[in-house]
């Protein structure tokens, strides 16, 4: 065994024994502790034995740090489907998705047949101002050519300090075009909205970030201003929304409720046990609300759908949701790393856990159309979207019923 591996073994033994003693000190009698210590040594010895075998006999040479990181990743990943070890890059990405902003040029990109293509430039971003277009193929960043082996590094290069210069070369219709820009703070919109008819609004939420509730409130205000007053109804599209920040889901639900529990959670620690309730003030002033969901609606989306359905505030249309009723907490570690750990199980206002069962819609309608992620750039299909058609028809029927009642 190498000196480095022995040093690692000492650290592992210390960690395992420390954990064992911290647990055993609270749960085991003094007479039982030698057995716990012996188990800790045996497990540490087994770990070192496996590590030595891999280093000696695995088909390719492998670094100690890589082995240890894989062991840590496996330990966390094997807890459940949602807990995860995050290296520095993964932790940075998750911070971007939760905060809704980053420093870069403002383009959404995708990999197609080994090439990086621009899906869409974000309105008002450096990329949009420089003339980059959807469909452009990125072939170089700061003189570094794009290859299949360095695509991840190339995407990383497009981020950087606000104000720093960057040069991106794209291929369009056979011509290479160089775009020289400066990076800026980019705010990633999670809300897309439009007026479907003179009095009905439509809002699609792509995810739940820290800014989502504010964006949604502004979108509703803008639609109401366009409509010269209050809306008669709103369609909230949560299809293929994978979730995000729990507090954002609470704040979105709170926009449409005057009172009552939004969500409760139960876990082992005091921080993991909580109740979130609504505050007075419905941005729609009681106007009709329809929520669209499907199998891709998960986590925070299900908190919103479940809360508004349980309180009778919204009619849920679509198909049964994903069924993720667990809460993860992101815990920072040293050197920019973190773990995302399942800490709570959450419950709808009625006290139900939707984990692995999902939210059952009030009106079951199949047929989510278009691109599977319903990205913000996708157009609303008013002719072939059966779920949207049913939602709009319901709003129209309710308006007629309300008019007749008056």
VOPAGU-2260 file (C-alpha; in pm, 1 decimal, decimal comma):
REM VOPAGU-2260
SITE   aa  ch    i         X         Y         Z
SITE  UNK   A    0       0,0       0,0       0,0
SITE  UNK   A    1     141,7     342,4     -95,5
SITE  UNK   A    2     218,3     610,7     160,3
SITE  UNK   A    3     -59,6     827,1      10,8
SITE  UNK   A    4    -312,3     544,1      37,7
SITE  UNK   A    5    -208,6     483,4     400,1
SITE  UNK   A    6    -260,9     850,7     476,2
SITE  UNK   A    7    -604,2     833,8     320,9
SITE  UNK   A    8    -676,7     521,1     526,7
SITE  UNK   A    9    -591,5     710,0     847,0
SITE  UNK   A   10    -831,8     989,5     749,4
SITE  UNK   A   11   -1108,3     742,2     661,9
SITE  UNK   A   12   -1060,5     551,5     987,7
SITE  UNK   A   13   -1078,1     877,5    1180,4
SITE  UNK   A   14   -1394,0     979,7    1001,7
SITE  UNK   A   15   -1563,8     643,0    1048,8
SITE  UNK   A   16   -1463,6     617,4    1415,8
SITE  UNK   A   17   -1566,2     976,1    1479,4
SITE  UNK   A   18   -1908,1     911,7    1329,6
SITE  UNK   A   19   -1940,0     586,1    1521,0
SITE  UNK   A   20   -1849,4     747,0    1852,9
SITE  UNK   A   21   -2076,2    1045,9    1797,2
SITE  UNK   A   22   -2368,2     814,1    1734,9
SITE  UNK   A   23   -2264,8     549,6    1989,2
SITE  UNK   A   24   -2208,9     806,8    2263,1
SITE  UNK   A   25   -2577,1     896,3    2250,6
SITE  UNK   A   26   -2726,9     553,9    2192,6
SITE  UNK   A   27   -2494,8     286,3    2336,5
SITE  UNK   A   28   -2384,4     211,7    2689,3
SITE  UNK   A   29   -2015,5     245,9    2780,8
SITE  UNK   A   30   -1978,8    -135,2    2779,1
SITE  UNK   A   31   -2106,3    -152,4    2421,0
SITE  UNK   A   32   -1860,1     100,0    2273,7
SITE  UNK   A   33   -1567,6    -137,0    2203,4
SITE  UNK   A   34   -1793,7    -334,0    1966,0
SITE  UNK   A   35   -1884,5     -15,4    1782,6
SITE  UNK   A   36   -1516,6      82,6    1759,0
SITE  UNK   A   37   -1429,8    -259,9    1625,3
SITE  UNK   A   38   -1697,4    -230,9    1358,3
SITE  UNK   A   39   -1564,9     113,4    1258,0
SITE  UNK   A   40   -1210,0     -25,3    1221,7
SITE  UNK   A   41   -1335,7    -323,7    1023,1
SITE  UNK   A   42   -1532,1    -104,3     780,3
SITE  UNK   A   43   -1235,9     131,7     736,2
SITE  UNK   A   44   -1007,6    -168,9     676,9
SITE  UNK   A   45   -1251,1    -301,5     414,3
SITE  UNK   A   46   -1261,1      35,5     241,9
SITE  UNK   A   47    -881,0      51,1     226,2
SITE  UNK   A   48    -863,0    -307,1      99,8
SITE  UNK   A   49   -1106,3    -237,3    -184,0
SITE  UNK   A   50    -929,5      85,7    -272,3
SITE  UNK   A   51    -591,3     -90,2    -286,7
SITE  UNK   A   52    -730,8    -364,2    -510,6
SITE  UNK   A   53    -881,6    -111,7    -751,4
SITE  UNK   A   54    -560,4      90,6    -768,6
SITE  UNK   A   55    -353,0    -224,1    -828,4
SITE  UNK   A   56    -566,6    -422,2   -1068,1
SITE  UNK   A   57    -820,9    -198,9   -1241,9
SITE  UNK   A   58    -767,7    -193,6   -1618,4
SITE  UNK   A   59    -681,6     179,9   -1621,1
SITE  UNK   A   60    -472,1     381,9   -1372,2
SITE  UNK   A   61    -695,7     579,0   -1138,3
SITE  UNK   A   62    -620,6     865,9    -901,1
SITE  UNK   A   63    -676,5     844,3    -523,3
SITE  UNK   A   64    -885,5    1163,2    -525,1
SITE  UNK   A   65   -1104,7    1025,8    -801,0
SITE  UNK   A   66   -1159,8     703,2    -607,3
SITE  UNK   A   67   -1249,8     887,9    -287,6
SITE  UNK   A   68   -1486,2    1124,0    -468,5
SITE  UNK   A   69   -1654,6     825,1    -633,5
SITE  UNK   A   70   -1693,8     662,4    -291,8
SITE  UNK   A   71   -1852,3     977,4    -149,8
SITE  UNK   A   72   -2076,5    1015,4    -454,2
SITE  UNK   A   73   -2186,6     653,0    -422,0
SITE  UNK   A   74   -2259,4     692,2     -50,0
SITE  UNK   A   75   -2492,0     987,0    -111,4
SITE  UNK   A   76   -2647,3     865,3    -436,0
SITE  UNK   A   77   -2740,5     529,3    -284,1
SITE  UNK   A   78   -2952,7     692,9     -13,9
SITE  UNK   A   79   -3239,2     765,3    -254,1
SITE  UNK   A   80   -3304,7     881,8    -609,8
SITE  UNK   A   81   -3282,1    1251,7    -518,2
SITE  UNK   A   82   -2985,9    1289,7    -281,6
SITE  UNK   A   83   -2666,6    1384,0    -463,8
SITE  UNK   A   84   -2302,9    1480,0    -411,2
SITE  UNK   A   85   -2219,8    1797,8    -604,4
SITE  UNK   A   86   -1871,6    1885,8    -721,3
SITE  UNK   A   87   -1783,0    2253,5    -764,7
SITE  UNK   A   88   -1923,8    2274,8   -1119,5
SITE  UNK   A   89   -2246,4    2093,3   -1027,9
SITE  UNK   A   90   -2292,4    2313,7    -721,8
SITE  UNK   A   91   -2242,9    2625,4    -933,1
SITE  UNK   A   92   -2503,5    2501,8   -1182,4
SITE  UNK   A   93   -2758,6    2434,4    -909,8
SITE  UNK   A   94   -2702,9    2782,6    -765,6
SITE  UNK   A   95   -2769,9    2928,4   -1109,6
SITE  UNK   A   96   -3095,4    2734,7   -1142,3
SITE  UNK   A   97   -3216,8    2838,2    -796,3
SITE  UNK   A   98   -3117,4    3205,1    -807,7
SITE  UNK   A   99   -3221,1    3251,7   -1170,7
SITE  UNK   A  100   -2912,8    3454,4   -1267,5
SITE  UNK   A  101   -2551,7    3409,4   -1374,6
SITE  UNK   A  102   -2273,5    3604,1   -1543,1
SITE  UNK   A  103   -2239,3    3531,7   -1914,4
SITE  UNK   A  104   -2359,0    3636,0   -2259,0
SITE  UNK   A  105   -2721,8    3521,6   -2236,4
SITE  UNK   A  106   -2777,0    3233,2   -2473,7
SITE  UNK   A  107   -2956,9    2904,7   -2429,3
SITE  UNK   A  108   -2755,6    2635,6   -2606,4
SITE  UNK   A  109   -2804,7    2270,0   -2690,3
SITE  UNK   A  110   -2589,3    1987,8   -2820,2
SITE  UNK   A  111   -2694,5    1850,1   -3158,0
SITE  UNK   A  112   -2488,2    1576,9   -3327,5
SITE  UNK   A  113   -2174,1    1676,8   -3140,4
SITE  UNK   A  114   -2216,1    2047,9   -3214,4
SITE  UNK   A  115   -2323,4    2335,7   -2988,1
SITE  UNK   A  116   -2614,3    2528,7   -3135,0
SITE  UNK   A  117   -2789,1    2840,3   -3010,9
SITE  UNK   A  118   -3145,3    2757,3   -2909,2
SITE  UNK   A  119   -3231,9    3117,0   -2837,0
SITE  UNK   A  120   -3056,1    3436,5   -2723,2
SITE  UNK   A  121   -3216,3    3591,9   -2414,7
SITE  UNK   A  122   -3387,0    3920,9   -2497,3
SITE  UNK   A  123   -3168,9    4222,2   -2412,5
SITE  UNK   A  124   -2859,8    4009,0   -2344,9
SITE  UNK   A  125   -2511,8    4072,3   -2494,6
SITE  UNK   A  126   -2570,5    3778,9   -2732,7
SITE  UNK   A  127   -2901,6    3922,3   -2853,9
SITE  UNK   A  128   -2754,6    4270,8   -2899,5
SITE  UNK   A  129   -2460,4    4131,5   -3096,4
SITE  UNK   A  130   -2693,4    3963,5   -3344,5
SITE  UNK   A  131   -2663,6    3597,5   -3250,6
SITE  UNK   A  132   -2957,0    3393,5   -3377,7
SITE  UNK   A  133   -3137,7    3072,0   -3301,7
SITE  UNK   A  134   -2972,7    2792,7   -3501,5
SITE  UNK   A  135   -2623,7    2945,0   -3507,3
SITE  UNK   A  136   -2352,4    2682,4   -3450,0
SITE  UNK   A  137   -2085,9    2786,6   -3201,5
SITE  UNK   A  138   -1748,6    2682,4   -3342,6
SITE  UNK   A  139   -1504,4    2868,6   -3115,2
SITE  UNK   A  140   -1489,5    3065,5   -2788,7
SITE  UNK   A  141   -1194,9    3299,6   -2734,9
SITE  UNK   A  142   -1012,2    3121,5   -3016,5
SITE  UNK   A  143   -1062,0    2772,7   -2870,1
SITE  UNK   A  144   -1228,0    2550,7   -3128,8
SITE  UNK   A  145   -1529,8    2344,1   -3028,0
SITE  UNK   A  146   -1470,8    1970,6   -3034,4
SITE  UNK   A  147   -1686,0    1685,0   -2910,5
SITE  UNK   A  148   -1436,7    1619,5   -2632,2
SITE  UNK   A  149   -1437,7    1975,5   -2489,2
SITE  UNK   A  150   -1803,0    2081,0   -2517,2
SITE  UNK   A  151   -1846,1    2106,8   -2139,4
SITE  UNK   A  152   -1534,8    2324,6   -2109,8
SITE  UNK   A  153   -1654,8    2547,4   -2394,0
SITE  UNK   A  154   -1988,1    2608,6   -2220,5
SITE  UNK   A  155   -1797,1    2693,8   -1900,4
SITE  UNK   A  156   -1584,2    2943,8   -2092,2
SITE  UNK   A  157   -1893,4    3144,2   -2184,8
SITE  UNK   A  158   -1944,7    3228,1   -1817,5
SITE  UNK   A  159   -1715,0    3460,4   -1630,4
SITE  UNK   A  160   -1672,4    3786,1   -1444,4
SITE  UNK   A  161   -1923,2    4061,9   -1534,0
SITE  UNK   A  162   -1759,3    4312,2   -1767,9
SITE  UNK   A  163   -1495,8    4069,5   -1894,9
SITE  UNK   A  164   -1451,1    4035,9   -2270,3
SITE  UNK   A  165   -1542,3    3728,0   -2471,5
SITE  UNK   A  166   -1529,9    3639,8   -2840,3
SITE  UNK   A  167   -1767,7    3377,2   -2979,3
SITE  UNK   A  168   -1745,3    3254,0   -3337,3
SITE  UNK   A  169   -2059,1    3104,3   -3491,8
SITE  UNK   A  170   -2124,5    2931,8   -3820,6
SITE  UNK   A  171   -2432,1    3052,5   -4009,5
SITE  UNK   A  172   -2516,7    2949,3   -4365,5
SITE  UNK   A  173   -2154,7    2850,0   -4420,1
SITE  UNK   A  174   -2013,4    3182,2   -4297,7
SITE  UNK   A  175   -1804,7    3221,9   -3980,5
SITE  UNK   A  176   -1921,4    3526,2   -3780,6
SITE  UNK   A  177   -1728,0    3662,1   -3482,6
SITE  UNK   A  178   -1924,0    3820,9   -3196,8
SITE  UNK   A  179   -1717,0    4028,2   -2952,3
SITE  UNK   A  180   -1905,3    4098,2   -2628,5
SITE  UNK   A  181   -1870,7    4169,0   -2259,0
SITE  UNK   A  182   -2027,8    3937,8   -2004,4
SITE  UNK   A  183   -2316,5    4068,3   -1793,5
SITE  UNK   A  184   -2537,6    3942,4   -1513,4
SITE  UNK   A  185   -2805,3    3742,5   -1696,3
SITE  UNK   A  186   -3141,7    3688,0   -1535,4
SITE  UNK   A  187   -3301,7    3367,8   -1658,4
SITE  UNK   A  188   -3676,7    3417,9   -1692,7
SITE  UNK   A  189   -3883,5    3131,1   -1552,9
SITE  UNK   A  190   -4213,7    3292,1   -1659,1
SITE  UNK   A  191   -4367,7    3325,1   -2005,1
SITE  UNK   A  192   -4706,2    3489,4   -2042,8
SITE  UNK   A  193   -4957,1    3613,7   -2297,4
SITE  UNK   A  194   -5322,7    3711,9   -2331,1
SITE  UNK   A  195   -5524,9    3429,3   -2486,6
SITE  UNK   A  196   -5839,2    3637,1   -2527,0
SITE  UNK   A  197   -5945,7    3985,7   -2415,6
SITE  UNK   A  198   -6000,4    3868,8   -2058,0
SITE  UNK   A  199   -5807,4    3542,4   -2010,2
SITE  UNK   A  200   -5437,1    3520,2   -1932,5
SITE  UNK   A  201   -5189,5    3238,5   -1978,4
SITE  UNK   A  202   -4868,1    3187,6   -1779,5
SITE  UNK   A  203   -4613,8    2909,0   -1819,0
SITE  UNK   A  204   -4362,0    2843,9   -1541,6
SITE  UNK   A  205   -4054,1    2653,6   -1661,5
SITE  UNK   A  206   -3907,6    2607,9   -1311,5
SITE  UNK   A  207   -3923,1    2754,8    -960,4
SITE  UNK   A  208   -3633,8    2989,2    -886,0
SITE  UNK   A  209   -3600,8    3255,7    -619,4
SITE  UNK   A  210   -3735,0    3512,4    -868,6
SITE  UNK   A  211   -4035,1    3314,6    -997,6
SITE  UNK   A  212   -4303,3    3458,4    -769,2
SITE  UNK   A  213   -4192,2    3815,9    -841,3
SITE  UNK   A  214   -4186,3    3745,5   -1216,0
SITE  UNK   A  215   -4531,6    3587,6   -1198,6
SITE  UNK   A  216   -4676,1    3879,5   -1005,2
SITE  UNK   A  217   -4536,0    4126,0   -1261,3
SITE  UNK   A  218   -4669,8    3913,1   -1549,0
SITE  UNK   A  219   -5020,3    3916,9   -1400,8
SITE  UNK   A  220   -4997,8    4293,8   -1343,2
SITE  UNK   A  221   -4893,0    4342,1   -1707,3
SITE  UNK   A  222   -5181,2    4130,9   -1837,0
SITE  UNK   A  223   -5427,9    4315,1   -1615,9
SITE  UNK   A  224   -5297,7    4649,7   -1742,8
SITE  UNK   A  225   -5338,9    4526,8   -2101,1
SITE  UNK   A  226   -5691,7    4417,6   -2015,3
SITE  UNK   A  227   -5774,9    4755,2   -1854,3
SITE  UNK   A  228   -5853,1    4590,2   -1524,0
SITE  UNK   A  229   -5883,6    4250,0   -1365,7
SITE  UNK   A  230   -5862,5    3926,7   -1562,5
SITE  UNK   A  231   -6168,7    3701,7   -1579,0
SITE  UNK   A  232   -5947,2    3395,0   -1561,7
SITE  UNK   A  233   -5592,9    3263,3   -1573,2
SITE  UNK   A  234   -5433,0    2941,1   -1698,1
SITE  UNK   A  235   -5120,1    2846,3   -1502,1
SITE  UNK   A  236   -4916,8    2595,6   -1705,8
SITE  UNK   A  237   -4693,9    2372,9   -1490,9
SITE  UNK   A  238   -4650,7    2095,7   -1747,1
SITE  UNK   A  239   -4298,7    1951,2   -1757,0
SITE  UNK   A  240   -4193,1    2185,9   -1478,9
SITE  UNK   A  241   -3949,0    1974,8   -1270,6
SITE  UNK   A  242   -3971,8    2198,3    -962,2
SITE  UNK   A  243   -3700,3    2397,7    -790,8
SITE  UNK   A  244   -3699,3    2610,9    -476,0
SITE  UNK   A  245   -3964,7    2511,8    -221,1
SITE  UNK   A  246   -4010,6    2867,4     -91,3
SITE  UNK   A  247   -4078,0    2979,9    -449,6
SITE  UNK   A  248   -4361,6    2726,8    -471,9
SITE  UNK   A  249   -4499,9    2859,2    -142,5
SITE  UNK   A  250   -4481,0    3220,0    -266,5
SITE  UNK   A  251   -4650,1    3132,8    -597,5
SITE  UNK   A  252   -4933,0    2954,9    -413,4
SITE  UNK   A  253   -4963,8    3249,0    -174,0
SITE  UNK   A  254   -5032,2    3484,4    -466,1
SITE  UNK   A  255   -5371,6    3319,1    -518,3
SITE  UNK   A  256   -5476,5    3243,0    -159,2
SITE  UNK   A  257   -5606,2    3457,3     126,0
SITE  UNK   A  258   -5547,4    3209,8     408,2
SITE  UNK   A  259   -5481,6    2848,1     498,5
SITE  UNK   A  260   -5193,2    2602,4     498,5
SITE  UNK   A  261   -4993,5    2572,4     176,9
SITE  UNK   A  262   -4760,5    2286,5     271,1
SITE  UNK   A  263   -4629,2    2105,6     576,3
SITE  UNK   A  264   -4310,9    1901,8     606,8
SITE  UNK   A  265   -4182,4    1643,1     850,6
SITE  UNK   A  266   -3822,0    1533,3     902,6
SITE  UNK   A  267   -3573,3    1432,3    1169,8
SITE  UNK   A  268   -3439,8    1777,5    1258,2
SITE  UNK   A  269   -3627,4    2086,4    1373,5
SITE  UNK   A  270   -3535,6    2270,4    1052,4
SITE  UNK   A  271   -3686,1    1986,4     849,2
SITE  UNK   A  272   -4023,5    2018,8    1023,4
SITE  UNK   A  273   -4225,0    2322,2     919,1
SITE  UNK   A  274   -4559,8    2460,9     807,2
SITE  UNK   A  275   -4604,7    2732,1     544,5
SITE  UNK   A  276   -4930,8    2927,8     535,4
SITE  UNK   A  277   -5088,1    3185,0     304,5
SITE  UNK   A  278   -5123,8    3557,6     369,4
SITE  UNK   A  279   -5420,6    3773,5     277,0
SITE  UNK   A  280   -5423,3    3901,6     -79,6
SITE  UNK   A  281   -5529,3    3721,1    -398,3
SITE  UNK   A  282   -5371,8    3882,9    -706,3
SITE  UNK   A  283   -5667,2    3763,6    -918,1
SITE  UNK   A  284   -5925,9    3882,2    -665,7
SITE  UNK   A  285   -6103,9    3547,0    -688,2
SITE  UNK   A  286   -6105,2    3518,1   -1068,2
SITE  UNK   A  287   -6110,0    3166,2   -1214,6
SITE  UNK   A  288   -5779,9    2977,6   -1207,8
SITE  UNK   A  289   -5695,2    2662,9   -1404,0
SITE  UNK   A  290   -5370,2    2469,7   -1360,4
SITE  UNK   A  291   -5227,6    2245,8   -1634,2
SITE  UNK   A  292   -5015,4    1948,8   -1522,7
SITE  UNK   A  293   -4872,6    1628,7   -1664,9
SITE  UNK   A  294   -4630,9    1349,0   -1573,3
SITE  UNK   A  295   -4342,5    1596,9   -1597,9
SITE  UNK   A  296   -4486,8    1825,6   -1328,4
SITE  UNK   A  297   -4287,0    1746,3   -1015,3
SITE  UNK   A  298   -4184,7    1861,9    -669,9
SITE  UNK   A  299   -4250,4    2237,9    -636,3
SITE  UNK   A  300   -4507,1    2214,9    -918,9
SITE  UNK   A  301   -4694,8    1954,7    -717,4
SITE  UNK   A  302   -4685,6    2174,1    -405,7
SITE  UNK   A  303   -4859,3    2453,1    -599,6
SITE  UNK   A  304   -5111,3    2224,4    -771,2
SITE  UNK   A  305   -5185,9    2039,0    -447,0
SITE  UNK   A  306   -5230,4    2352,7    -235,8
SITE  UNK   A  307   -5458,6    2533,0    -481,8
SITE  UNK   A  308   -5655,9    2215,7    -553,2
SITE  UNK   A  309   -5706,6    2132,6    -182,7
SITE  UNK   A  310   -5829,6    2485,1    -108,7
SITE  UNK   A  311   -6070,1    2473,8    -405,9
SITE  UNK   A  312   -5891,9    2774,9    -553,3
SITE  UNK   A  313   -5802,5    2612,3    -885,3
SITE  UNK   A  314   -5920,8    2337,3   -1116,3
SITE  UNK   A  315   -5636,0    2104,1   -1213,7
SITE  UNK   A  316   -5647,5    1974,0   -1571,9
SITE  UNK   A  317   -5417,5    1725,1   -1742,8
SITE  UNK   A  318   -5266,7    1394,0   -1633,0
SITE  UNK   A  319   -5137,5    1264,0   -1299,4
SITE  UNK   A  320   -4818,6    1439,5   -1189,3
SITE  UNK   A  321   -4477,4    1284,1   -1124,7
SITE  UNK   A  322   -4511,7    1216,7    -752,3
SITE  UNK   A  323   -4205,1    1364,4    -579,2
SITE  UNK   A  324   -4306,1    1439,2    -223,1
SITE  UNK   A  325   -3958,3    1477,5     -73,5
SITE  UNK   A  326   -3764,4    1793,3      12,6
SITE  UNK   A  327   -3389,9    1822,9     -51,9
SITE  UNK   A  328   -3160,2    2063,4     131,5
SITE  UNK   A  329   -2838,2    2179,0     -35,4
SITE  UNK   A  330   -2554,6    2181,8     219,7
SITE  UNK   A  331   -2227,8    2356,6     120,2
SITE  UNK   A  332   -1899,5    2176,3     180,5
SITE  UNK   A  333   -1535,0    2281,7     150,4
SITE  UNK   A  334   -1370,8    2384,7    -178,7
SITE  UNK   A  335   -1696,5    2487,1    -344,8
SITE  UNK   A  336   -1862,1    2147,0    -316,9
SITE  UNK   A  337   -2196,4    2049,6    -161,4
SITE  UNK   A  338   -2441,3    1769,7     -97,3
SITE  UNK   A  339   -2809,3    1775,3    -184,6
SITE  UNK   A  340   -2969,3    1564,8      86,0
SITE  UNK   A  341   -3328,7    1452,2     131,9
SITE  UNK   A  342   -3434,2    1596,8     467,9
SITE  UNK   A  343   -3815,9    1609,2     471,7
SITE  UNK   A  344   -4133,0    1456,7     339,2
SITE  UNK   A  345   -4395,5    1718,4     250,8
SITE  UNK   A  346   -4774,6    1704,1     271,0
SITE  UNK   A  347   -5053,3    1891,2      93,4
SITE  UNK   A  348   -5299,9    2098,3     302,2
SITE  UNK   A  349   -5530,6    1794,4     325,8
SITE  UNK   A  350   -5248,0    1601,0     492,0
SITE  UNK   A  351   -5174,1    1375,1     194,6
SITE  UNK   A  352   -4827,6    1268,2      86,4
SITE  UNK   A  353   -4811,7    1261,2    -292,2
SITE  UNK   A  354   -4478,1    1078,1    -305,7
SITE  UNK   A  355   -4484,7     813,5    -580,8
SITE  UNK   A  356   -4857,4     878,5    -634,8
SITE  UNK   A  357   -4870,5    1234,7    -766,7
SITE  UNK   A  358   -5154,0    1486,0    -788,4
SITE  UNK   A  359   -5468,3    1350,3    -954,1
SITE  UNK   A  360   -5621,6    1614,5   -1183,7
SITE  UNK   A  361   -5983,1    1723,8   -1142,8
SITE  UNK   A  362   -6029,1    1687,7   -1518,1
SITE  UNK   A  363   -5823,0    1415,4   -1687,4
SITE  UNK   A  364   -5708,7    1515,3   -2035,8
SITE  UNK   A  365   -5419,6    1352,3   -2221,5
SITE  UNK   A  366   -5207,3    1499,9   -2496,3
SITE  UNK   A  367   -4932,9    1747,1   -2398,7
SITE  UNK   A  368   -4819,5    1881,0   -2737,5
SITE  UNK   A  369   -4499,6    2014,2   -2884,5
SITE  UNK   A  370   -4144,4    1989,2   -2758,7
SITE  UNK   A  371   -4131,1    1775,4   -2444,0
SITE  UNK   A  372   -3982,5    2049,3   -2226,7
SITE  UNK   A  373   -4234,1    2314,2   -2334,5
SITE  UNK   A  374   -3943,5    2559,7   -2333,4
SITE  UNK   A  375   -4014,1    2928,6   -2298,2
SITE  UNK   A  376   -3944,1    2983,0   -2667,2
SITE  UNK   A  377   -4205,4    2730,3   -2776,1
SITE  UNK   A  378   -4525,5    2862,4   -2929,7
SITE  UNK   A  379   -4864,2    2790,3   -2776,6
SITE  UNK   A  380   -5054,3    2543,7   -2993,9
SITE  UNK   A  381   -5412,8    2665,3   -2964,9
SITE  UNK   A  382   -5543,9    2418,9   -3222,3
SITE  UNK   A  383   -5386,1    2088,8   -3115,2
SITE  UNK   A  384   -5322,1    2130,8   -2740,8
SITE  UNK   A  385   -5617,2    1935,3   -2598,5
SITE  UNK   A  386   -5530,8    2026,0   -2238,7
SITE  UNK   A  387   -5509,1    2398,4   -2315,1
SITE  UNK   A  388   -5830,5    2383,1   -2520,2
SITE  UNK   A  389   -6013,6    2220,8   -2226,6
SITE  UNK   A  390   -5876,7    2482,4   -1983,6
SITE  UNK   A  391   -5984,8    2772,2   -2204,9
SITE  UNK   A  392   -6328,2    2617,0   -2262,9
SITE  UNK   A  393   -6375,7    2583,9   -1887,6
SITE  UNK   A  394   -6290,4    2949,1   -1829,4
SITE  UNK   A  395   -6533,9    3053,0   -2101,3
SITE  UNK   A  396   -6813,0    2836,3   -1954,1
SITE  UNK   A  397   -6754,4    2978,1   -1608,8
SITE  UNK   A  398   -6770,7    3333,3   -1744,6
SITE  UNK   A  399   -7105,2    3258,0   -1915,2
SITE  UNK   A  400   -7240,5    3098,6   -1595,8
SITE  UNK   A  401   -7126,0    3398,0   -1391,6
SITE  UNK   A  402   -7286,4    3644,0   -1635,7
SITE  UNK   A  403   -7615,2    3453,0   -1631,1
SITE  UNK   A  404   -7614,5    3444,4   -1250,6
SITE  UNK   A  405   -7593,1    3822,9   -1242,1
